[in-house]
Structures are given as C-alpha cells and as structure tokens.
Amino acid sequence: MTQDADILVDARGHRCPVPTLKLRRALERAAAGAVVRLIADDPMARIDVPHFAGQVGATVLETGELEGAATFRVRKAG
C-alpha cells in the first residue's frame, strides 16, 4: 500500500529508458530517505528499475501491479 509521503512518478506510455530517467530525476530532487513510487507500463522497467536502484544505492521496497502497469516503491539512500 502506498503511503501519502511517496513521490509519485507516472511513466506510463513511455518506453525505455524514459521510466528509469524519470525515476533518476525524482530521486535526485528528493531528500535522503524519501520514497518514490514509479508506475511504468514498459516491460523493460521490471529489469531496468531494480538494476538502476542497485547502481545508485537506492532500495526497491516493493513491486506490484496497477491496471496492467508495474509499480515500484524505491527509497533513496541516506
């Protein structure tokens, strides 16, 4: 379940690498420890998002589905 404090990034309709780039921008702007919720319908996001999170030291807290799209809750390091 999403918390009210999550930063929402809706990347539905965008193809690789745009969902990951949108997530990167949101994390760069967020405070340390903030949680970003990404919604993406590009199938590659299921591979790209966890890989990207590992590269930048972020943590994927949760993955799920919403209306045929993948959802990710990602906590910024710090």
N, CA, C and O atoms as CSV, one atom per row, in Angstrom:
chain,resi,resn,atom,element,x,y,z
A,1,MET,N,N,0.841,-1.189,0.000
A,1,MET,CA,C,0.000,0.000,0.000
A,1,MET,C,C,0.879,1.244,0.000
A,1,MET,O,O,1.881,1.305,0.712
A,2,THR,N,N,0.504,2.217,-0.789
A,2,THR,CA,C,1.301,3.426,-0.917
A,2,THR,C,C,1.052,4.362,0.255
A,2,THR,O,O,-0.080,4.497,0.721
A,3,GLN,N,N,2.085,4.993,0.719
A,3,GLN,CA,C,1.985,5.953,1.801
A,3,GLN,C,C,1.802,7.349,1.208
A,3,GLN,O,O,2.230,7.611,0.084
A,4,ASP,N,N,1.166,8.242,1.967
A,4,ASP,CA,C,0.904,9.591,1.485
A,4,ASP,C,C,2.181,10.347,1.151
A,4,ASP,O,O,2.169,11.228,0.291
A,5,ALA,N,N,3.279,10.019,1.816
A,5,ALA,CA,C,4.522,10.759,1.632
A,5,ALA,C,C,5.279,10.354,0.365
A,5,ALA,O,O,6.264,10.998,0.003
A,6,ASP,N,N,4.829,9.294,-0.312
A,6,ASP,CA,C,5.517,8.856,-1.528
A,6,ASP,C,C,5.460,9.934,-2.600
A,6,ASP,O,O,4.453,10.625,-2.748
A,7,ILE,N,N,6.548,10.068,-3.341
A,7,ILE,CA,C,6.605,10.945,-4.513
A,7,ILE,C,C,6.163,10.093,-5.696
A,7,ILE,O,O,6.768,9.055,-5.962
A,8,LEU,N,N,5.135,10.504,-6.400
A,8,LEU,CA,C,4.593,9.706,-7.497
A,8,LEU,C,C,5.198,10.127,-8.828
A,8,LEU,O,O,5.219,11.309,-9.170
A,9,VAL,N,N,5.695,9.134,-9.578
A,9,VAL,CA,C,6.205,9.342,-10.934
A,9,VAL,C,C,5.431,8.388,-11.846
A,9,VAL,O,O,5.604,7.171,-11.773
A,10,ASP,N,N,4.587,8.945,-12.696
A,10,ASP,CA,C,3.787,8.134,-13.614
A,10,ASP,C,C,4.463,8.166,-14.978
A,10,ASP,O,O,4.422,9.179,-15.676
A,11,ALA,N,N,5.084,7.053,-15.353
A,11,ALA,CA,C,5.814,6.971,-16.623
A,11,ALA,C,C,5.082,6.076,-17.625
A,11,ALA,O,O,5.690,5.593,-18.580
A,12,ARG,N,N,3.787,5.853,-17.413
A,12,ARG,CA,C,3.022,5.044,-18.362
A,12,ARG,C,C,3.022,5.729,-19.720
A,12,ARG,O,O,2.903,6.950,-19.825
A,13,GLY,N,N,3.158,4.905,-20.760
A,13,GLY,CA,C,3.188,5.427,-22.117
A,13,GLY,C,C,4.581,5.753,-22.621
A,13,GLY,O,O,4.753,6.095,-23.791
A,14,HIS,N,N,5.570,5.652,-21.757
A,14,HIS,CA,C,6.955,5.929,-22.146
A,14,HIS,C,C,7.730,4.617,-22.234
A,14,HIS,O,O,7.491,3.687,-21.463
A,15,ARG,N,N,8.641,4.558,-23.164
A,15,ARG,CA,C,9.463,3.369,-23.355
A,15,ARG,C,C,10.874,3.607,-22.819
A,15,ARG,O,O,11.294,4.743,-22.600
A,16,CYS,N,N,11.584,2.513,-22.618
A,16,CYS,CA,C,12.961,2.521,-22.152
A,16,CYS,C,C,13.793,3.496,-22.995
A,16,CYS,O,O,13.702,3.473,-24.222
A,17,PRO,N,N,14.582,4.333,-22.370
A,17,PRO,CA,C,14.947,4.395,-20.954
A,17,PRO,C,C,14.181,5.446,-20.163
A,17,PRO,O,O,14.566,5.752,-19.034
A,18,VAL,N,N,13.115,6.006,-20.712
A,18,VAL,CA,C,12.438,7.144,-20.076
A,18,VAL,C,C,11.938,6.845,-18.657
A,18,VAL,O,O,12.153,7.684,-17.782
A,19,PRO,N,N,11.282,5.701,-18.365
A,19,PRO,CA,C,10.847,5.484,-16.976
A,19,PRO,C,C,11.994,5.548,-15.962
A,19,PRO,O,O,11.848,6.131,-14.887
A,20,THR,N,N,13.123,4.952,-16.308
A,20,THR,CA,C,14.263,4.982,-15.394
A,20,THR,C,C,14.838,6.396,-15.276
A,20,THR,O,O,15.259,6.801,-14.192
A,21,LEU,N,N,14.859,7.140,-16.367
A,21,LEU,CA,C,15.339,8.523,-16.307
A,21,LEU,C,C,14.427,9.382,-15.430
A,21,LEU,O,O,14.911,10.225,-14.676
A,22,LYS,N,N,13.125,9.176,-15.524
A,22,LYS,CA,C,12.179,9.918,-14.675
A,22,LYS,C,C,12.386,9.555,-13.206
A,22,LYS,O,O,12.317,10.418,-12.332
A,23,LEU,N,N,12.642,8.270,-12.941
A,23,LEU,CA,C,12.929,7.849,-11.575
A,23,LEU,C,C,14.213,8.502,-11.082
A,23,LEU,O,O,14.271,8.987,-9.952
A,24,ARG,N,N,15.236,8.516,-11.918
A,24,ARG,CA,C,16.512,9.142,-11.542
A,24,ARG,C,C,16.308,10.608,-11.155
A,24,ARG,O,O,16.807,11.059,-10.124
A,25,ARG,N,N,15.568,11.353,-11.993
A,25,ARG,CA,C,15.329,12.777,-11.705
A,25,ARG,C,C,14.588,12.960,-10.391
A,25,ARG,O,O,14.924,13.843,-9.602
A,26,ALA,N,N,13.584,12.128,-10.155
A,26,ALA,CA,C,12.812,12.239,-8.913
A,26,ALA,C,C,13.692,11.951,-7.703
A,26,ALA,O,O,13.601,12.649,-6.693
A,27,LEU,N,N,14.541,10.935,-7.794
A,27,LEU,CA,C,15.439,10.622,-6.682
A,27,LEU,C,C,16.459,11.726,-6.455
A,27,LEU,O,O,16.797,12.034,-5.312
A,28,GLU,N,N,16.950,12.323,-7.532
A,28,GLU,CA,C,17.930,13.410,-7.386
A,28,GLU,C,C,17.323,14.597,-6.642
A,28,GLU,O,O,18.011,15.261,-5.867
A,29,ARG,N,N,16.043,14.865,-6.871
A,29,ARG,CA,C,15.367,16.006,-6.235
A,29,ARG,C,C,14.895,15.698,-4.819
A,29,ARG,O,O,14.668,16.612,-4.027
A,30,ALA,N,N,14.748,14.417,-4.499
A,30,ALA,CA,C,14.182,14.001,-3.217
A,30,ALA,C,C,15.206,14.090,-2.099
A,30,ALA,O,O,16.414,14.030,-2.327
A,31,ALA,N,N,14.698,14.231,-0.900
A,31,ALA,CA,C,15.553,14.223,0.284
A,31,ALA,C,C,16.034,12.799,0.553
A,31,ALA,O,O,15.412,11.830,0.118
A,32,ALA,N,N,17.136,12.686,1.268
A,32,ALA,CA,C,17.650,11.365,1.658
A,32,ALA,C,C,16.568,10.612,2.420
A,32,ALA,O,O,15.920,11.171,3.304
A,33,GLY,N,N,16.375,9.350,2.077
A,33,GLY,CA,C,15.379,8.529,2.745
A,33,GLY,C,C,13.975,8.633,2.174
A,33,GLY,O,O,13.079,7.907,2.604
A,34,ALA,N,N,13.770,9.526,1.211
A,34,ALA,CA,C,12.445,9.692,0.602
A,34,ALA,C,C,12.092,8.461,-0.227
A,34,ALA,O,O,12.970,7.728,-0.682
A,35,VAL,N,N,10.790,8.248,-0.413
A,35,VAL,CA,C,10.305,7.119,-1.193
A,35,VAL,C,C,9.624,7.638,-2.453
A,35,VAL,O,O,8.759,8.512,-2.398
A,36,VAL,N,N,10.034,7.081,-3.587
A,36,VAL,CA,C,9.452,7.435,-4.885
A,36,VAL,C,C,8.668,6.229,-5.376
A,36,VAL,O,O,9.168,5.104,-5.364
A,37,ARG,N,N,7.452,6.467,-5.804
A,37,ARG,CA,C,6.624,5.410,-6.399
A,37,ARG,C,C,6.584,5.627,-7.898
A,37,ARG,O,O,6.106,6.660,-8.367
A,38,LEU,N,N,7.079,4.669,-8.643
A,38,LEU,CA,C,7.117,4.722,-10.106
A,38,LEU,C,C,6.067,3.777,-10.664
A,38,LEU,O,O,5.951,2.632,-10.227
A,39,ILE,N,N,5.300,4.268,-11.641
A,39,ILE,CA,C,4.350,3.435,-12.381
A,39,ILE,C,C,4.821,3.438,-13.824
A,39,ILE,O,O,4.972,4.498,-14.432
A,40,ALA,N,N,5.057,2.243,-14.378
A,40,ALA,CA,C,5.582,2.136,-15.735
A,40,ALA,C,C,4.956,0.937,-16.439
A,40,ALA,O,O,4.860,-0.148,-15.865
A,41,ASP,N,N,4.531,1.141,-17.690
A,41,ASP,CA,C,3.958,0.028,-18.441
A,41,ASP,C,C,4.920,-0.546,-19.481
A,41,ASP,O,O,4.535,-1.426,-20.250
A,42,ASP,N,N,6.142,-0.072,-19.517
A,42,ASP,CA,C,7.160,-0.653,-20.391
A,42,ASP,C,C,7.675,-1.938,-19.714
A,42,ASP,O,O,8.157,-1.880,-18.583
A,43,PRO,N,N,7.579,-3.087,-20.385
A,43,PRO,CA,C,8.035,-4.347,-19.769
A,43,PRO,C,C,9.492,-4.315,-19.311
A,43,PRO,O,O,9.845,-5.008,-18.357
A,44,MET,N,N,10.331,-3.539,-19.961
A,44,MET,CA,C,11.748,-3.462,-19.572
A,44,MET,C,C,11.945,-2.826,-18.197
A,44,MET,O,O,12.992,-3.017,-17.578
A,45,ALA,N,N,10.969,-2.082,-17.714
A,45,ALA,CA,C,11.099,-1.441,-16.399
A,45,ALA,C,C,11.294,-2.482,-15.302
A,45,ALA,O,O,11.976,-2.214,-14.313
A,46,ARG,N,N,10.708,-3.662,-15.463
A,46,ARG,CA,C,10.844,-4.718,-14.447
A,46,ARG,C,C,12.303,-5.154,-14.280
A,46,ARG,O,O,12.699,-5.634,-13.218
A,47,ILE,N,N,13.084,-4.982,-15.330
A,47,ILE,CA,C,14.515,-5.307,-15.286
A,47,ILE,C,C,15.328,-4.058,-14.952
A,47,ILE,O,O,16.222,-4.095,-14.105
A,48,ASP,N,N,15.008,-2.957,-15.625
A,48,ASP,CA,C,15.806,-1.734,-15.508
A,48,ASP,C,C,15.746,-1.088,-14.131
A,48,ASP,O,O,16.776,-0.652,-13.617
A,49,VAL,N,N,14.569,-1.016,-13.522
A,49,VAL,CA,C,14.428,-0.290,-12.255
A,49,VAL,C,C,15.236,-0.944,-11.136
A,49,VAL,O,O,15.997,-0.241,-10.471
A,50,PRO,N,N,15.113,-2.252,-10.891
A,50,PRO,CA,C,15.946,-2.838,-9.829
A,50,PRO,C,C,17.447,-2.706,-10.108
A,50,PRO,O,O,18.234,-2.483,-9.187
A,51,HIS,N,N,17.840,-2.845,-11.374
A,51,HIS,CA,C,19.255,-2.688,-11.738
A,51,HIS,C,C,19.720,-1.261,-11.444
A,51,HIS,O,O,20.771,-1.062,-10.836
A,52,PHE,N,N,18.944,-0.276,-11.873
A,52,PHE,CA,C,19.286,1.130,-11.637
A,52,PHE,C,C,19.363,1.415,-10.136
A,52,PHE,O,O,20.305,2.058,-9.671
A,53,ALA,N,N,18.378,0.938,-9.383
A,53,ALA,CA,C,18.368,1.189,-7.936
A,53,ALA,C,C,19.648,0.661,-7.290
A,53,ALA,O,O,20.249,1.328,-6.447
A,54,GLY,N,N,20.052,-0.525,-7.687
A,54,GLY,CA,C,21.289,-1.088,-7.149
A,54,GLY,C,C,22.509,-0.252,-7.479
A,54,GLY,O,O,23.422,-0.128,-6.662
A,55,GLN,N,N,22.530,0.322,-8.675
A,55,GLN,CA,C,23.670,1.145,-9.087
A,55,GLN,C,C,23.798,2.416,-8.270
A,55,GLN,O,O,24.910,2.862,-7.988
A,56,VAL,N,N,22.660,3.012,-7.881
A,56,VAL,CA,C,22.702,4.291,-7.168
A,56,VAL,C,C,22.547,4.148,-5.662
A,56,VAL,O,O,22.477,5.148,-4.946
A,57,GLY,N,N,22.493,2.912,-5.175
A,57,GLY,CA,C,22.388,2.694,-3.738
A,57,GLY,C,C,20.984,2.862,-3.188
A,57,GLY,O,O,20.810,2.947,-1.973
A,58,ALA,N,N,19.977,2.912,-4.053
A,58,ALA,CA,C,18.587,3.000,-3.609
A,58,ALA,C,C,18.066,1.596,-3.329
A,58,ALA,O,O,18.665,0.610,-3.758
A,59,THR,N,N,16.955,1.508,-2.610
A,59,THR,CA,C,16.368,0.233,-2.241
A,59,THR,C,C,14.971,0.109,-2.826
A,59,THR,O,O,14.130,0.985,-2.625
A,60,VAL,N,N,14.720,-0.979,-3.549
A,60,VAL,CA,C,13.366,-1.254,-4.022
A,60,VAL,C,C,12.616,-1.876,-2.851
A,60,VAL,O,O,12.904,-3.004,-2.450
A,61,LEU,N,N,11.660,-1.146,-2.308
A,61,LEU,CA,C,10.911,-1.595,-1.142
A,61,LEU,C,C,9.778,-2.534,-1.508
A,61,LEU,O,O,9.433,-3.443,-0.754
A,62,GLU,N,N,9.203,-2.297,-2.687
A,62,GLU,CA,C,8.007,-3.042,-3.060
A,62,GLU,C,C,7.816,-2.975,-4.566
A,62,GLU,O,O,8.104,-1.952,-5.187
A,63,THR,N,N,7.337,-4.051,-5.148
A,63,THR,CA,C,6.931,-4.056,-6.548
A,63,THR,C,C,5.496,-4.553,-6.598
A,63,THR,O,O,5.055,-5.295,-5.720
A,64,GLY,N,N,4.769,-4.141,-7.631
A,64,GLY,CA,C,3.384,-4.561,-7.747
A,64,GLY,C,C,2.835,-4.286,-9.126
A,64,GLY,O,O,3.580,-4.032,-10.072
A,65,GLU,N,N,1.527,-4.340,-9.225
A,65,GLU,CA,C,0.812,-4.122,-10.482
A,65,GLU,C,C,-0.302,-3.112,-10.241
A,65,GLU,O,O,-0.912,-3.087,-9.172
A,66,LEU,N,N,-0.560,-2.284,-11.240
A,66,LEU,CA,C,-1.674,-1.345,-11.195
A,66,LEU,C,C,-2.201,-1.186,-12.609
A,66,LEU,O,O,-1.534,-0.604,-13.465
A,67,GLU,N,N,-3.391,-1.700,-12.853
A,67,GLU,CA,C,-4.040,-1.551,-14.154
A,67,GLU,C,C,-3.120,-1.959,-15.302
A,67,GLU,O,O,-3.035,-1.257,-16.310
A,68,GLY,N,N,-2.434,-3.088,-15.152
A,68,GLY,CA,C,-1.560,-3.603,-16.190
A,68,GLY,C,C,-0.174,-2.993,-16.237
A,68,GLY,O,O,0.626,-3.352,-17.101
A,69,ALA,N,N,0.127,-2.088,-15.336
A,69,ALA,CA,C,1.449,-1.463,-15.282
A,69,ALA,C,C,2.190,-1.967,-14.043
A,69,ALA,O,O,1.578,-2.353,-13.048
A,70,ALA,N,N,3.506,-1.953,-14.127
A,70,ALA,CA,C,4.333,-2.309,-12.974
A,70,ALA,C,C,4.467,-1.101,-12.053
A,70,ALA,O,O,4.536,0.038,-12.515
A,71,THR,N,N,4.501,-1.355,-10.767
A,71,THR,CA,C,4.728,-0.283,-9.793
A,71,THR,C,C,5.939,-0.647,-8.951
A,71,THR,O,O,6.195,-1.818,-8.667
A,72,PHE,N,N,6.665,0.366,-8.565
A,72,PHE,CA,C,7.866,0.201,-7.735
A,72,PHE,C,C,7.860,1.284,-6.672
A,72,PHE,O,O,7.567,2.445,-6.960
A,73,ARG,N,N,8.184,0.906,-5.446
A,73,ARG,CA,C,8.442,1.896,-4.383
A,73,ARG,C,C,9.931,1.812,-4.107
A,73,ARG,O,O,10.450,0.761,-3.731
A,74,VAL,N,N,10.609,2.934,-4.299
A,74,VAL,CA,C,12.071,2.980,-4.215
A,74,VAL,C,C,12.480,4.026,-3.174
A,74,VAL,O,O,12.071,5.185,-3.255
A,75,ARG,N,N,13.287,3.609,-2.201
A,75,ARG,CA,C,13.776,4.536,-1.176
A,75,ARG,C,C,15.158,5.039,-1.550
A,75,ARG,O,O,16.061,4.266,-1.871
A,76,LYS,N,N,15.298,6.362,-1.500
A,76,LYS,CA,C,16.602,6.981,-1.775
A,76,LYS,C,C,17.549,6.689,-0.622
A,76,LYS,O,O,17.146,6.708,0.541
A,77,ALA,N,N,18.781,6.425,-0.941
A,77,ALA,CA,C,19.799,6.160,0.079
A,77,ALA,C,C,19.985,7.379,0.962
A,77,ALA,O,O,19.728,8.513,0.557
A,78,GLY,N,N,20.434,7.119,2.170
A,78,GLY,CA,C,20.772,8.228,3.032
A,78,GLY,C,C,20.005,8.204,4.266
A,78,GLY,O,O,20.172,9.081,5.113
